[in-house]
Amino acid sequence: MQEKVTPFNTGKILIGSAYVRDARPELTASEEIIQSALLSNSSPRRILISAAAIASAALYSAAFVTAFYVAASVFKSLKG
């Protein structure tokens, strides 16, 4: 945790002396997507991240299908 910043002293008042950091944890990507859907505002940054996640999932799916196909072919050739 970072140390508390010393308030700015104008000579009459201390600016920022009552400041308290936000204690809430940062939202995860899924929490932010759910919140954005519920509030009906989409964040372009999250849309890009979601597109990247979809592309990544598609690549993993293609790799899985390819590996399954190769394994099935090898098993078929060993069997008979």
N, C-alpha and C positions, 0 to 999 in steps of 0.2 A: 504494500500500500504506500502511496506517495505521501510525503509530509504535507501538512497544511501550509498553504501559501500565506505569508504575512500580508495582512491587509494594507492597502494604500492609505497613508496618513496624509490628509490634506491640511492638517493643522487644527481643524475644527471637528472633523469626523473621520472615522476609519471606514473606508469603502471596502466592502467585502469581508468585514469581520464576522458576519453571521452566515457566511456561505458554507453550505454543507454539500459535499459531493453526492451525486446520485448513487444510492445504494443498490439499485436494481441491477441484476445481471444483464449482460447483452443478450439479445434474442438470437436463437439459432436460426438457421436458414428456413427450416420448416415452420418455426413459430412465426417468423416474419411473413412468410407466404400466407399462413392462415390468417394472421392479423390483417394483412393487406387485402385479402379476399373479403373478410368480414367488414372492413371499413370502405370497401369499394375503391381503393386507390392502389394502382399498381406501380411498383417501383421499377424503373428501367434497369437498374443494376441487378435486381433480383430476377428479372425476366431473362437477362443475359446469363446469369448463373444457372437458372433453370434450363435454358437452352443448352448450356454446356453439360449439365447433368443428364439431360435427355440424350445428347450425342454420346456421352460416355456410356450410358446404359445401353444404347444401341450397339456400340462397339463391343461391349462385354457380351451382349446377346449373340452377336455374330460370331464371336470367338467361341462361345459355348456350343453353338450349333455346329460350327466347323469341327471342333474337337469331338463332339458326339458322333458326327458323320465319319470322321477318321477312325474313331474307336470301333464303331459298328462295322466298318469295312475291314479292319484288321481282324476283328472277332470272326467275321464271316469267312475270311480267307483262311484263318486257323482252323475253323470248324470243318470246312469241307472244301 
